[in-house]
Amino acid sequence: MSFKIYTKTGDKGSTGLIGGTRIPKSHIRIEAYGTVDELNSWIGNLIDRLHIDESKIVLREIQDRLFTIGSSLACDPAKDTKMHIPDLKSADVELLEQQIDLMNESLPELKHFVLPGGNELASSCHVVRCVCRRAERICVHLQQENEFVDDKVIIYLNRLSDYLFVLSRFILHENGGVETKWEPRL
């Protein structure tokens, strides 16, 4: 027998955290892990269209870390969940930094702001980057509201947005595209 995906427990606008506490679906904690879930989905969409195998492997690792982050955010910090939730490690941030440095080796030096675009995949990276920045802002807000968020989550999301920016440039460069310099109207 398969298990049912619907429970009906959220029909009145609340949801359960890992640990059993029920909170409104409008709570900032739900907004935080919902945005991380959206980010993960956009990364999956990017992977499905990407033709750079090395980047696909890294993006799959990132998806795993985003599940880790989502699990952390979905826990009631005031309760012992009796569940093993994986942790982010400093090595996860270091992997992003190594990948950024590796991609940057083949890219022209960035001397100006660039407009998002150039080709469909590079543009998609910019969309994913913006969702990542939103997730980061919401996690910072959650922390500012004295709700527990592991500092490594914010560091990881910050570095991930940098990675996604460089990946957009790398994809454009690998496909012979040209960056569009932002020339502000004066």
Secondary structure, 3 states (H helix, E strand, C coil): CCCCCCCCCCCCCEEECECCCEEECCCHHHHHHHHHHHHHHHHHHHHHHCCCHHHHHHHHHHHHHHHHHHHHHCECCCCCCCCCCCCCCHHHHHHHHHHHHHHHCCCCCCCCCEECCCCHHHHHHHHHHHHHHHHHHHHHHHHHCCCCCCHHHHHHHHHHHHHHHHHHHHHHHHCCCCCEECCCCC
